[in-house]
Amino acid sequence: MVCLLTARLRLSASFSSRSLCQFLGVASLLVMLSVSFSKTRVLAADWPQFRGPSGEGLSSETMLPIEWSEEKNIRWKTEIPGRGWSSPALRDGKIWLTTAVDDGKQLRAICVDAAQGQILHDVLVFELDDPGAIHSKNSHASPTPWIEDNRIYVHFGAHGTACLDPSGKILWKTKLEYDHRHGPAASPVVVDQLLIISCDGDDKQFVVALDKLTGKEVWRTSREGAMAYCTPLLIQVPLPDGTKQAQVVCPGGEWVIAYNPKTGEEIWKVRYPKGYSNVPRPVYAHGLVVVSSGYNTPVVFAIDPTGQGDITETHVRWQMKKGAPLNPSPVVVGDEIYFISDGGIASCVDMKTGKVHWQQRIPGNYSASWVFAAGKLYITNEAGLTTVVRPGTEFEVLAENPLPGRTLATLAPVDQSIYLRTDHHLYRIEAPKP
């Protein structure tokens, strides 16, 4: 608790700059800090899963570069073999990524030293005779690892799931049978002693919980719908009696469903007919869960998660169609939620009401997700250009930063640096120390 309080005070001081308060306001800033820190006690120097400690793209970093290029503010650049779109996951100075070599026949886990950039471990996890076809925007190694103190969980969809120790030793492996069709995408989620994975295939759909120590199946809940590629989100929902209910929110094809993470029992669900191939990870703030319905015409839904059963007609508080994303996940800062469509329409929307404050086009096409760090919004397009935007109800671009190479992975801000993966390299971006 002392460490958490210290972090709160340090961040409050760092965010008290006149420019940020001008756009966010003191009240919004306090809300943002509360949202960011109420979800996690992970240290600021860690980014242990897809979209960071809370899984929602929120960083407690206070100093980060806003300008870089191939010739500017690059501390190191390391070539990563093969192809993979898993985002960098970091803990205790080590970065873990997955990659697919030899057209997906070798699925590997790679550990990189964060300080120097050298590859410490390159582990063959699965070897396949025929990995099958994938979507042109996907890879055979797209799910992001989850790191704990002494375990790293890697997932390759229907190709297999495994647990490694920090030395790269494989502790267990298992395989979940389903047809992921366009390749793997949904990242695993750790909840207490369970590893929870959404397996929404073209042939069958289910959510499964594995014992994280052994890989053995603890529960499995089947569901109807269509294929999807969305990472679940654990939330804590306040109840009228003053307690909180743990829910793991799992968007799928045609339905988003919240489950009891201990048992897999369904709590509530909302239907969006004809939605499929969902990718954006949900966010939860101001008492609302926000999800995107998926292809072909995405719709954003803001849902009150306090209901039970089918709450489609009773608990959807607002919807947004224009600018809704197919792939990038949103982020909430203060009273606003930020989206970007795959075609580059960025939106700032009131989280409570759905009122659109602004919609502006940012260059490029997008698959990576928003990250909020050091009082700024970062978003990377598929051509390697990262745009830095000032949060607030008035649109302002602070910088545009190109790097060569295609990228669909979301950046990770850690230890005053940004770790960004392109199709061939991992970069550590860092401003010179004064």
TAJO-V359178 format. One line per field, one symbol per residue. ss: DSSP state (h for helix, s for strand, l for the rest). A space follows every 50 residues. Layout:
BEGIN
ss=???
END
This chain:
BEGIN
ss=lhhhhhhhhhhhhhlllhhhhhhhhhhhhhhhhhhhhhllllllllslll lllllllsllllllllllsllslsssssslllslllllsssllsssssss sllllsssssssslllllsssssssssllllllllllllllllllsslll lsssslhhhlsssslllllsssssllllllllllllllsssllsssssss llllssssssslllllsssssssllsllllllsssssslllllsssssss slslsssssllllllssssssllllsllllllsssllsssssllslllls ssslllllsslllllsssssllllllllllsssllsssssllllssssss lllllsssssslllllllllsssllssssslllllsssssllllllssss sllllllllllsssllssssslllssssslllll
END
